[in-house]
Amino acid sequence: MAAALHLVPVPGLPMIKEGDDLGTLAVTAMDRVGLKLESGDLVCIAQKIVSKAEGRQVALDEVIPSAQAISLGAETDKDPRLVQLILDESTEVLRQRPGILIVRHRLGLVCANAGIDQSNIDHGGGEQALLLPADPDRSAAALRNRMAELTGVNVGVLITDSHNRPWRLGTVGVAIGAAGVEVLDDHRGGADLFGRELKVTLINRADAIAAAATLLMGETTERIPLVVAKGFAPQTCADTASEIVRPLDEDLFR
Amino acid sequence: MAAALHLVPVPGLPMIKEGDDLGTLAVTAMDRVGLKLESGDLVCIAQKIVSKAEGRQVALDEVIPSAQAISLGAETDKDPRLVQLILDESTEVLRQRPGILIVRHRLGLVCANAGIDQSNIDHGGGEQALLLPADPDRSAAALRNRMAELTGVNVGVLITDSHNRPWRLGTVGVAIGAAGVEVLDDHRGGADLFGRELKVTLINRADAIAAAATLLMGETTERIPLVVAKGFAPQTCADTASEIVRPLDEDLFR
């Protein structure tokens, strides 16, 4: 881990549509820019294109809002059909204010509007919304397997999303799906430089890498939803991003 | 921003003590490994060594806890002298549980134990604690100026710290001080790929870079509190990390 880390954006992916084989498209884009995958590499891919490939786009016209969604929509000045989707994707509404519902997503993530996005998707004849992948860890594992088939190389995969946070302005990337990556690095119980026990040193590797990769992915016109992180030692690891979710009984900010 | 990002850990800094000239030590360490600073580079430096150089280490023996600190210490099973330091550094206690006080630091940061650390410092004859720098933005600006004097190059500087977060396990690095870096990148009001207005796209660049740099810095035995991020275009920018603090009236999790 003392070696340098290189984060390489991979341009050239087409606009993604339902059913696309992201593994093939990603490897083709890498080939085109001469990027060769090596064992230890982490392929970071934006949630948005995973969701698109998995057909998670919903036409709001097809959503019938419940009384709760209509009421909550009026309170927060949001389209009640979108609110219905948010409620369907969540287990709990934690906070609300005009324009924003902060919920606990069924995946355990706490995020605004259940991670549902309406930007950078083709709204065609009517309003559309894009849900998070049904199971981002499974999506990451599938992508990892597909790339191993295509290249013979076992890489790690992170599915990234941009989150807002309490207390700090500005979005940062986090990992919502992971495969073949050490997600949490546990130093607890180890000793520090002076032999003192390290008490709370659990390091979130996946989110740290996702943060930098998401920054590189940029926004809108640049639109590079694929970044390869090079410099890590090869890992065999069964960690998932779902392990990042802090247990409810440790949640001080419910 | 479509170019690759390289994060290079710089080994070889000595153990830092009060009064050390971090700029000179950093540039010397870079020279030793043949790393040449270029305009646009961001020098990421761990809060811990900035605090040490600025003499922010306090002997607990010299702290006289108030009745409030004694009471809060008993409730949270913490040394009341440490609790006193935490209270002195904070404007508000947001949550408490055994071993942890989550406070709003006088800098506006919400963090555990006011960012006060007892690991990786020489406790010598008695318990010691290390406070955050008095003004990390000022520390970053001073370091930036010092490195410009020494090298003739205007780099950006980020002072990084590891934070725990609500809802997600594991620490990630954040920027608590910044100079010469675009901290928040505001895309709000811009258009997405399909011409739709981007509503909440304020990107926290400083935290994203700090997260990856902090991961590289590692813990304990590796101990590399200095990482140079290369690949960014040169910036002239008066942003500070204090701008990251979300205004109190937007705080939904007080």
Contacts between the chains, C-beta under 8 A, distances in Angstrom:
chain1	res1	chain2	res2	distance
A	1	B	215	8.0
A	1	B	216	6.8
A	1	B	218	5.3
A	1	B	222	6.2
A	2	B	9	5.5
A	2	B	11	6.6
A	2	B	216	7.9
A	2	B	218	7.3
A	2	B	222	5.9
A	2	B	224	6.3
A	3	B	9	7.7
A	4	B	6	5.9
A	4	B	7	6.3
A	4	B	8	4.6
A	4	B	9	6.9
A	5	B	6	7.4
A	5	B	7	4.4
A	5	B	212	6.6
A	5	B	215	7.9
A	5	B	216	5.9
A	6	B	4	5.9
A	6	B	5	7.4
A	6	B	6	5.3
A	6	B	7	7.8
A	7	B	4	6.3
A	7	B	5	4.4
A	7	B	6	7.7
A	7	B	7	7.6
A	7	B	212	7.6
A	8	B	4	4.6
A	9	B	2	5.5
A	9	B	3	7.7
A	9	B	4	6.9
A	11	B	2	6.6
A	95	B	252	4.3
A	95	B	253	7.2
A	97	B	252	6.7
A	99	B	199	7.7
A	102	B	252	6.6
A	109	B	167	7.5
A	110	B	166	7.3
A	110	B	167	4.1
A	112	B	200	7.7
A	118	B	196	7.1
A	119	B	192	4.3
A	119	B	196	5.8
A	119	B	198	5.9
A	119	B	199	7.6
A	119	B	201	7.8
A	120	B	192	4.6
A	120	B	193	4.7
A	120	B	194	6.7
A	120	B	196	7.8
A	121	B	194	7.0
A	122	B	194	6.0
A	123	B	194	6.6
A	123	B	196	7.2
A	162	B	203	7.7
A	164	B	200	7.0
A	165	B	165	7.0
A	166	B	110	7.3
A	166	B	166	6.6
A	166	B	246	7.2
A	166	B	251	6.8
A	166	B	252	6.5
A	166	B	253	4.2
A	167	B	109	7.5
A	167	B	110	4.1
A	167	B	245	7.2
A	167	B	246	5.3
A	167	B	251	6.5
A	167	B	253	7.2
A	168	B	174	7.1
A	168	B	204	6.8
A	168	B	207	6.8
A	168	B	244	5.2
A	168	B	245	7.1
A	168	B	246	5.9
A	169	B	184	6.2
A	169	B	202	6.2
A	169	B	204	6.7
A	169	B	243	7.3
A	169	B	244	5.4
A	169	B	245	7.3
A	169	B	246	5.1
A	170	B	183	7.9
A	170	B	184	4.9
A	170	B	185	7.7
A	170	B	202	4.8
A	170	B	203	5.7
A	170	B	204	2.8
A	170	B	205	7.7
A	170	B	207	6.9
A	170	B	244	6.7
A	171	B	200	7.6
A	171	B	201	7.1
A	171	B	202	6.7
A	171	B	203	5.6
A	171	B	204	6.3
A	172	B	204	5.2
A	172	B	207	5.1
A	172	B	208	5.3
A	172	B	211	6.8
A	173	B	208	6.6
A	174	B	168	7.1
A	183	B	170	7.9
A	184	B	169	6.2
A	184	B	170	4.9
A	185	B	170	7.7
A	187	B	219	5.2
A	187	B	220	6.9
A	190	B	219	7.8
A	190	B	220	6.4
A	191	B	220	6.9
A	192	B	119	4.3
A	192	B	120	4.7
A	192	B	220	5.3
A	193	B	120	4.7
A	193	B	220	5.9
A	193	B	221	7.8
A	193	B	223	6.4
A	194	B	120	6.7
A	194	B	121	7.0
A	194	B	122	5.9
A	194	B	123	6.6
A	196	B	118	7.1
A	196	B	119	5.8
A	196	B	120	7.8
A	196	B	123	7.2
A	198	B	119	5.9
A	198	B	219	7.1
A	198	B	220	6.7
A	199	B	99	7.8
A	199	B	119	7.6
A	200	B	112	7.8
A	200	B	164	7.0
A	200	B	171	7.6
A	201	B	119	7.8
A	201	B	171	7.1
A	201	B	219	5.6
A	202	B	169	6.2
A	202	B	170	4.8
A	202	B	171	6.7
A	203	B	162	7.7
A	203	B	170	5.7
A	203	B	171	5.6
A	203	B	172	8.0
A	203	B	215	6.9
A	203	B	219	6.8
A	204	B	168	6.8
A	204	B	169	6.7
A	204	B	170	2.8
A	204	B	171	6.3
A	204	B	172	5.2
A	205	B	170	7.7
A	205	B	215	6.0
A	207	B	168	6.8
A	207	B	170	6.9
A	207	B	172	5.1
A	207	B	211	6.9
A	208	B	172	5.3
A	208	B	173	6.6
A	208	B	211	4.3
A	208	B	212	5.6
A	208	B	214	6.7
A	208	B	215	3.9
A	209	B	212	6.7
A	209	B	215	6.9
A	211	B	172	6.8
A	211	B	207	6.9
A	211	B	208	4.3
A	211	B	211	3.8
A	211	B	212	6.4
A	212	B	5	6.6
A	212	B	7	7.6
A	212	B	208	5.6
A	212	B	209	6.6
A	212	B	211	6.4
A	212	B	212	3.6
A	214	B	208	6.6
A	215	B	5	7.9
A	215	B	203	6.9
A	215	B	205	6.1
A	215	B	208	3.9
A	215	B	209	6.9
A	216	B	1	6.9
A	216	B	2	7.9
A	216	B	5	5.9
A	218	B	1	5.3
A	218	B	2	7.2
A	219	B	187	5.1
A	219	B	190	7.8
A	219	B	198	7.2
A	219	B	201	5.7
A	219	B	203	6.8
A	220	B	187	6.9
A	220	B	190	6.4
A	220	B	191	6.9
A	220	B	192	5.3
A	220	B	193	6.0
A	220	B	198	6.7
A	221	B	193	7.8
A	222	B	1	6.3
A	222	B	2	5.8
A	223	B	193	6.4
A	224	B	2	6.2
A	243	B	169	7.3
A	244	B	168	5.2
A	244	B	169	5.4
A	244	B	170	6.6
A	245	B	167	7.3
A	245	B	168	7.1
A	245	B	169	7.3
A	246	B	166	7.2
A	246	B	167	5.2
A	246	B	168	5.9
A	246	B	169	5.1
A	251	B	166	6.8
A	251	B	167	6.5
A	252	B	95	4.3
A	252	B	97	6.7
A	252	B	102	6.5
A	252	B	166	6.6
A	253	B	95	7.3
A	253	B	166	4.2
A	253	B	167	7.2
A	253	B	253	4.7
